[in-house]
Amino acid sequence: MHLPSTLQVPHWRTVLRHAMPNVVEGKIVPIVVFLVLLQLFGTTPALLGALAWSLLALGRRSLKRQRITGLLVLTTVGLTARTVAALLTGSLLVYFLQPTVTTALVGLAFVASVALGRPLAEKLVLDLCPIDEETRAHPALRRFFQHVTLWWAFTSAVNFAITLWLLLSHSPTTFVLVKSVLGPITTTVTLGVAFVWFRSLMARSGTRVVFLPA
């Protein structure tokens, strides 16, 4: 079994151009709305305002029959559950604790996927770099997917530990600001290391990674 001589992947500018509007709509704007309303009007308006933005964005896409992104759906569902829990308990700790626990569960899911022989990192790599079945079955790539999945689980654990410490020792405003930076940094480092690792593996096996035109 041999790896192909060339693998084609989308140009990073293409990926960024498609991803950024969705990230802004689904993640960044709700955070900004929450922080502004928290400073101006207090906790309850901030909770409801962030949720209202996501619901309006979801409704707008539905009415215009635009594609509803998975990020927007996940954000809206998560905000709905967190807002209801926070309003019922009257505690912002509950509001922020849910995604923190989710981060830990994601890490456990990655570890479990390796134990089950279906590493989740494989799905993430295939989103950016389509690979045929025969190539994916190569032992070197199988090991790569397993190791990167465990790497992702490790970074999730680190993210969870830092987030929990911030949540328990800092104000809500500080927590949101630091968390909004920590999340993208953790994701960027995780994906960056995985991609460099992937290119190194391909180079050692004689496979050239080629970026498609932007």
C-alpha positions in Angstrom: 0.0 0.0 0.0 1.5 3.3 -1.1 0.6 6.9 -0.4 -0.2 9.1 -3.5 2.5 11.4 -4.9 0.3 14.5 -4.6 -2.5 15.6 -2.2 -4.5 18.7 -3.1 -5.9 20.9 -0.2 -7.9 24.1 -0.4 -5.9 27.4 -0.2 -5.9 28.9 3.3 -7.4 32.1 1.9 -10.4 30.2 0.5 -11.0 28.5 3.9 -10.7 31.8 5.7 -13.0 33.6 3.3 -15.7 31.1 3.9 -15.2 30.7 7.6 -14.8 34.3 8.9 -18.4 35.5 8.2 -19.8 32.5 10.0 -17.5 32.9 12.9 -18.3 36.6 13.2 -22.1 35.9 13.1 -22.1 32.8 15.2 -19.5 33.6 17.9 -18.1 37.1 17.9 -21.3 39.2 17.7 -23.0 37.3 20.5 -20.0 37.9 22.8 -19.9 41.6 21.9 -23.7 42.0 22.5 -23.4 40.2 25.8 -20.5 42.4 27.1 -22.1 45.7 26.0 -25.5 44.9 27.5 -23.8 43.6 30.7 -22.0 46.9 31.2 -25.0 49.1 30.3 -28.0 47.2 31.7 -27.0 44.3 33.8 -27.1 40.5 33.7 -30.6 39.6 32.4 -30.6 42.0 29.4 -27.1 40.7 28.5 -28.3 37.1 28.6 -31.5 37.8 26.6 -29.6 40.1 24.1 -27.0 37.5 23.2 -29.7 34.9 22.7 -31.9 37.3 20.7 -29.1 38.0 18.3 -28.5 34.3 17.6 -32.3 33.6 17.2 -32.6 36.6 14.8 -29.6 35.5 12.8 -31.1 32.0 12.5 -34.5 33.4 11.6 -33.0 35.7 9.0 -31.2 32.9 7.3 -34.3 30.7 7.3 -36.5 33.5 5.8 -34.0 34.2 3.1 -33.5 30.5 2.5 -29.8 30.8 3.1 -27.7 27.9 4.3 -27.8 27.7 8.1 -24.3 27.0 9.4 -23.6 24.3 12.0 -21.8 26.9 14.1 -24.9 29.1 14.3 -27.1 26.2 15.2 -24.7 25.0 17.9 -24.3 28.6 19.3 -28.1 29.1 19.3 -28.9 25.8 21.0 -26.1 26.3 23.5 -27.2 29.9 24.3 -30.8 28.8 24.7 -29.9 26.1 27.3 -27.4 28.4 29.1 -29.8 31.3 29.2 -32.7 29.3 30.6 -30.5 27.7 33.2 -29.0 31.1 34.2 -32.4 32.8 34.5 -33.9 29.9 36.5 -30.9 29.8 39.0 -30.1 33.5 38.9 -26.4 32.6 38.6 -23.9 33.6 35.9 -21.7 30.8 37.1 -24.2 28.3 35.7 -24.3 30.2 32.4 -20.5 30.0 31.9 -20.0 26.6 33.5 -21.9 24.7 30.8 -19.5 25.4 27.9 -16.6 24.8 30.2 -17.9 21.3 31.0 -18.6 20.8 27.3 -14.9 21.4 26.6 -14.0 18.6 29.0 -16.5 16.3 27.4 -15.2 17.0 24.0 -11.7 16.0 25.1 -13.1 12.7 26.6 -14.9 12.1 23.3 -11.7 12.4 21.4 -10.0 9.9 23.7 -12.9 7.5 23.4 -12.8 7.8 19.6 -9.2 6.5 19.6 -10.2 3.6 21.8 -13.0 2.8 19.4 -10.7 2.9 16.4 -12.5 5.9 14.9 -10.3 8.9 15.7 -12.3 12.1 15.4 -9.3 14.1 14.0 -9.7 12.1 10.8 -13.1 13.8 10.2 -11.5 17.2 10.7 -8.6 16.6 8.4 -11.0 15.3 5.7 -13.0 18.5 5.8 -10.0 20.4 4.5 -8.1 17.7 2.6 -10.2 15.1 0.8 -8.4 11.7 0.9 -9.5 8.5 -0.8 -10.3 5.4 1.1 -7.2 3.5 0.2 -4.9 6.4 1.2 -6.8 6.8 4.5 -6.2 3.1 5.3 -2.4 3.5 5.1 -0.9 2.6 8.5 1.1 5.8 8.7 -2.0 7.9 8.3 -4.0 5.8 10.7 -1.3 6.4 13.3 -1.3 10.1 12.5 -5.1 10.4 13.0 -4.8 8.6 16.3 -1.9 10.7 17.6 -3.5 14.0 16.5 -6.8 13.0 18.1 -5.0 12.5 21.4 -3.2 15.9 20.9 -6.7 17.5 20.5 -7.8 15.8 23.7 -4.8 17.2 25.5 -5.4 20.8 24.3 -9.1 20.5 25.3 -8.0 19.5 28.8 -5.7 22.4 29.0 -8.4 24.8 27.8 -10.8 23.3 30.4 -8.4 23.8 33.2 -7.6 27.4 32.3 -11.2 28.3 31.7 -12.3 26.8 35.0 -9.6 28.8 36.9 -10.7 32.0 35.1 -14.4 31.3 35.9 -13.8 30.7 39.6 -11.3 33.6 40.2 -12.2 36.5 37.9 -15.2 38.7 37.1 -17.7 37.8 34.3 -16.4 40.6 32.1 -12.7 39.5 32.5 -13.7 35.9 32.0 -15.6 36.6 28.7 -12.8 38.8 27.3 -10.1 36.3 28.1 -12.2 33.3 27.0 -13.0 34.9 23.7 -9.3 35.1 23.0 -8.3 31.8 24.6 -10.7 29.7 22.5 -9.5 30.9 19.1 -5.8 30.7 20.2 -6.3 27.1 21.4 -8.0 26.1 18.2 -5.4 27.8 16.0 -2.5 26.1 17.9 -4.2 22.7 17.8 -4.9 22.9 14.0 -1.6 24.5 13.3 0.4 21.8 15.0 -1.8 19.1 13.3 -1.2 20.6 9.9 2.6 20.9 10.3 2.6 17.3 11.6 0.6 16.2 8.6 2.9 17.9 6.1 5.9 16.4 7.8 4.4 13.0 7.5 3.6 13.5 3.9 7.1 14.8 3.2 8.7 11.8 4.8 6.6 9.5 2.7 7.4 11.3 -0.5 3.9 12.9 -0.9 3.7 16.5 -1.9 0.9 18.6 -0.4 -0.4 21.1 -3.1 -2.6 24.1 -2.3 -5.4 24.8 -4.8 -5.6 28.4 -6.1 -7.3 30.9 -3.8 
